Amino acid sequence: TIVGQKIESIITKSMNDTINNLSPLDGRYQKKTQKSRANFSEKALIKARLLAEIEWLSYFLSAFKPDLKDTETSSKINELLKGIPDSLIARVKEIEKTTNHDVKAVEVALAEEFKHSEKVQSLIHVFLTSEDINSLSYALMLKNAHIGLLGWVEEVVAELEVLAQTNKDLAMMSRTHGQPASPTTLGKEINVFLTRIKKEHTSLLESKFYAKWGGATANYNPHLLAFPDEDWVSHSKEFLKHLDIELTVVATQIEPHDYMAELFQNIQRINTIILDLNRDIWTYISLDYFSLKMSKNEVGSSTMPHKVNPIDFENAEGNIGLSNAIFSHLSEKLPVSRLQRDLSDSTVLRNIGTAYGYMEIAINSTLKGLGKLEANKEAISNDLEERYELLTEALQSFLRLEGKKDGYDQVKHLSRGQKMDKEMYLKAVEELIENREYKKILMDLTPSKYIGLAAKLAEMK
């Protein structure tokens, strides 16, 4: 009974911890956003700020106060750079209750780690403003997240490569304006999305991450007073290069966030392509062109037991919409700040992880859905087999080649809005085409053969 009560208490506490969450990212989707959480949570931000302060302290001591970088100080710096303990992060949050300033809390908490030397403590945050630390912290967080972002895109690419290659020769009726149109292959249509995503992936690979590092208004005012003979721009570049971060040389109090806008717009385009893919796959499923591998315990409908719903693609669509809405606002808002700065960017920056979180859910849903797909070759072929009206494009093209300026109208009269079987098509070729060579080509043609370069295009990069 006691064990049962304890278990019930644990379950109740766990439910209370999540059931009152405002965002589904922290409730229903908590386990599905682990990567985004690791990169952009409050804990991750505090950790990044601590690392920025420690790295600058280490650089400053080495460059300007080497006598203070004794064995004990060096040992403590190296210890913290190897791993920020959770206890230090918790201490920052505790101090913030008093300071009501998140970056100042980081400075104070870090100073407690160097109690052996007041002189070292005094140099923590030297020549810095909060926005130096913030700009570097967000750059580090985005850079760390970028590895995972590239991985997400590459996983989608890998799935689409298999799908395109497997179905490169599978002739399929295309649809323009939702109406039957000239045949293509399933693999080629998948490769359309694949090549678009790869192009955006190439842009992602070129992403750079920036910080400003010049004090209150980025003019190095106290720096130059204290050390007038030093090249402070070079020092900033050298310091940030060590962290694989670029310096925004000319800035206000804040880094202008243009690189973030560029990155987020790149991600939006990827999201939009994947959204387009999901909607097309959904439509192909509704046309029975794809079947879905069934999960034994999954329920398709609460009332219709037969259903196997394309829920992964629908889930992805919804979450991409949320992700792009946030990325769009970030891209538009962050590069705008009054005069040398206002605080409106601060609260907006904290939502970067939310945009990544919804994208993480969407990508994983897309991958799950793609993994269930099986091309229904019979349905695709049957849909195309007797659609000889799809060959009227070829027929009217050859009439033009014969010099008949009204060739298009002749074919339109025979076929517009109508189905044309093989007999009707062959009769039209016989009556309209005079050139024997053209006539033989068209007589031998079938809808499944009329795919142009689609099979080759399915493999092009």
Secondary structure, 3 states (H helix, E strand, C coil): CHHHHHHHHHHHHHHHHHHCCCCCCCCCCHHHHHHHHHHHCHHHHHHHHHHHHHHHHHHHHHHHCHHHCCHHHHHHHHHHHHCCCHHHHHHHHHHHHHHCCHHHHHHHHHHHHHCCCHHHHHCCCCCCCHHHHHHHHHHHHHHHHHHHHHHHHHHHHHHHHHHHHHCCCCEEEEEECCEEEEEEEHHHHHHHHHHHHHHHHHHHHCCCCEECCCCCCCCCHHHHHHCCCCCHHHHHHHHHHCCCCEECCCCCCCCCCHHHHHHHHHHHHHHHHHHHHHHHHHHHHHCCCEEECCCCCCCCCCCCCCCCCCHHHHHHHHHHHHHHHHHHHHHHHCCCCCCCCCCHHHHHHCCHHHHHHHHHHHHHHHHHHHHHEEECHHHHHHHHHCCHHHHHHHHHHHHHHCCCCCHHHHHHHHHCCCCCCHHHHHHHHHHHCCCHHHHHHHHHCCCCCCCCCHHHHCCCC
